[in-house]
Amino acid sequence: MYLGARMDKAGLIAAARLGDEDAFAELYRQHVGFVREVGRRILCTNDLDDLCQDTFLLAFTRLVSFEESCSFRTWISQIATNQCRVILRKRRQAMNGEARLVPIDAAMRSDGGGEECMLGSEDPELEASIARLDLTRLLRVLSPDQRRVLQMAYLEDIPDLEIAEILGTPLASVKSKIHHAKRRVRDVHKNR
């Protein structure tokens, strides 16, 4: 069924939706490196075999929900990011937060008196993940054109010149959209 290199991404996805394991294996081969990079950035580790396996297993079972209006790479990165969150949550539960005494600031104290402490914990990995996931919310403030260009440039690592060729627009227009999109995201983030 799968015809190898002659089939484009849309054809691979269509064949994989029909249960063609070879087509899905080709999608895996094309995107596993990207999923590893997503995992490496969020989990700060190189041991990512389980993440990749879980991500692609979930993708395979949910391939019917893939909307062709977004790129496969963007879709698979969202699944990988969610799987990273699951892993971070499990890590935190396993560590039980490594509790320690944390000073309570004056605004939180009920009596306004002297120094008080409470038992608390921090999970910098999970906090960093949430900050990265906040980017998804920030991208929603962009126009579809700006969001697409920013996703192509930063999530898909496509060079500006190639983006211009794909979209059929001048390079200066692509650079301008990226600049304005980044500025818009930065402004919205400052006002939160």
LINCORRA-V599076 format. One record per residue. N is the residue number from 0. SS is DSSP state (H for helix, E for strand, C for the rest). D_FIRST is the distance of its C-alpha to the first C-alpha in whole Angstrom. Layout:
n=N ss=SS d_first=D_FIRST
n=N ss=SS d_first=D_FIRST
//
This chain:
n=0 ss=C d_first=0
n=1 ss=C d_first=4
n=2 ss=C d_first=6
n=3 ss=H d_first=9
n=4 ss=H d_first=13
n=5 ss=H d_first=12
n=6 ss=C d_first=11
n=7 ss=C d_first=14
n=8 ss=H d_first=15
n=9 ss=H d_first=15
n=10 ss=H d_first=11
n=11 ss=H d_first=10
n=12 ss=H d_first=13
n=13 ss=H d_first=11
n=14 ss=H d_first=8
n=15 ss=H d_first=10
n=16 ss=H d_first=12
n=17 ss=C d_first=10
n=18 ss=C d_first=10
n=19 ss=C d_first=7
n=20 ss=H d_first=9
n=21 ss=H d_first=8
n=22 ss=H d_first=8
n=23 ss=H d_first=12
n=24 ss=H d_first=13
n=25 ss=H d_first=13
n=26 ss=H d_first=15
n=27 ss=H d_first=17
n=28 ss=H d_first=17
n=29 ss=H d_first=18
n=30 ss=H d_first=21
n=31 ss=H d_first=22
n=32 ss=H d_first=25
n=33 ss=H d_first=26
n=34 ss=H d_first=26
n=35 ss=H d_first=28
n=36 ss=H d_first=31
n=37 ss=H d_first=31
n=38 ss=H d_first=32
n=39 ss=H d_first=34
n=40 ss=H d_first=36
n=41 ss=H d_first=36
n=42 ss=H d_first=37
n=43 ss=C d_first=39
n=44 ss=C d_first=37
n=45 ss=C d_first=35
n=46 ss=C d_first=34
n=47 ss=C d_first=31
n=48 ss=H d_first=28
n=49 ss=H d_first=29
n=50 ss=H d_first=28
n=51 ss=H d_first=25
n=52 ss=H d_first=24
n=53 ss=H d_first=25
n=54 ss=H d_first=24
n=55 ss=H d_first=21
n=56 ss=H d_first=21
n=57 ss=H d_first=23
n=58 ss=H d_first=20
n=59 ss=H d_first=17
n=60 ss=H d_first=19
n=61 ss=C d_first=21
n=62 ss=H d_first=18
n=63 ss=H d_first=19
n=64 ss=H d_first=22
n=65 ss=C d_first=21
n=66 ss=C d_first=23
n=67 ss=C d_first=21
n=68 ss=C d_first=25
n=69 ss=C d_first=25
n=70 ss=C d_first=23
n=71 ss=H d_first=21
n=72 ss=H d_first=23
n=73 ss=H d_first=26
n=74 ss=H d_first=24
n=75 ss=H d_first=23
n=76 ss=H d_first=27
n=77 ss=H d_first=28
n=78 ss=H d_first=27
n=79 ss=H d_first=28
n=80 ss=H d_first=31
n=81 ss=H d_first=32
n=82 ss=H d_first=31
n=83 ss=H d_first=33
n=84 ss=H d_first=36
n=85 ss=H d_first=35
n=86 ss=H d_first=36
n=87 ss=H d_first=39
n=88 ss=H d_first=40
n=89 ss=H d_first=40
n=90 ss=H d_first=41
n=91 ss=H d_first=44
n=92 ss=H d_first=45
n=93 ss=H d_first=45
n=94 ss=H d_first=47
n=95 ss=H d_first=49
n=96 ss=H d_first=50
n=97 ss=H d_first=52
n=98 ss=C d_first=55
n=99 ss=E d_first=58
n=100 ss=E d_first=61
n=101 ss=E d_first=61
n=102 ss=E d_first=64
n=103 ss=C d_first=64
n=104 ss=C d_first=65
n=105 ss=C d_first=68
n=106 ss=C d_first=66
n=107 ss=C d_first=65
n=108 ss=C d_first=68
n=109 ss=C d_first=69
n=110 ss=C d_first=73
n=111 ss=C d_first=73
n=112 ss=C d_first=75
n=113 ss=C d_first=74
n=114 ss=C d_first=71
n=115 ss=C d_first=68
n=116 ss=E d_first=65
n=117 ss=E d_first=62
n=118 ss=E d_first=60
n=119 ss=E d_first=57
n=120 ss=C d_first=53
n=121 ss=C d_first=51
n=122 ss=C d_first=47
n=123 ss=H d_first=47
n=124 ss=H d_first=43
n=125 ss=H d_first=43
n=126 ss=H d_first=45
n=127 ss=H d_first=43
n=128 ss=H d_first=40
n=129 ss=H d_first=41
n=130 ss=H d_first=43
n=131 ss=H d_first=39
n=132 ss=H d_first=38
n=133 ss=H d_first=41
n=134 ss=H d_first=39
n=135 ss=H d_first=37
n=136 ss=H d_first=39
n=137 ss=H d_first=41
n=138 ss=H d_first=38
n=139 ss=C d_first=38
n=140 ss=C d_first=42
n=141 ss=C d_first=40
n=142 ss=C d_first=39
n=143 ss=H d_first=35
n=144 ss=H d_first=36
n=145 ss=H d_first=38
n=146 ss=H d_first=35
n=147 ss=H d_first=32
n=148 ss=H d_first=34
n=149 ss=H d_first=35
n=150 ss=H d_first=32
n=151 ss=H d_first=30
n=152 ss=H d_first=33
n=153 ss=H d_first=34
n=154 ss=H d_first=31
n=155 ss=C d_first=28
n=156 ss=C d_first=31
n=157 ss=C d_first=30
n=158 ss=C d_first=33
n=159 ss=H d_first=35
n=160 ss=H d_first=35
n=161 ss=H d_first=31
n=162 ss=H d_first=32
n=163 ss=H d_first=34
n=164 ss=H d_first=31
n=165 ss=H d_first=29
n=166 ss=H d_first=31
n=167 ss=C d_first=33
n=168 ss=C d_first=36
n=169 ss=C d_first=39
n=170 ss=H d_first=39
n=171 ss=H d_first=42
n=172 ss=H d_first=41
n=173 ss=H d_first=38
n=174 ss=H d_first=41
n=175 ss=H d_first=43
n=176 ss=H d_first=41
n=177 ss=H d_first=40
n=178 ss=H d_first=44
n=179 ss=H d_first=45
n=180 ss=H d_first=42
n=181 ss=H d_first=43
n=182 ss=H d_first=47
n=183 ss=H d_first=46
n=184 ss=H d_first=44
n=185 ss=H d_first=47
n=186 ss=H d_first=50
n=187 ss=H d_first=48
n=188 ss=H d_first=48
n=189 ss=H d_first=52
n=190 ss=C d_first=53
n=191 ss=C d_first=51
//
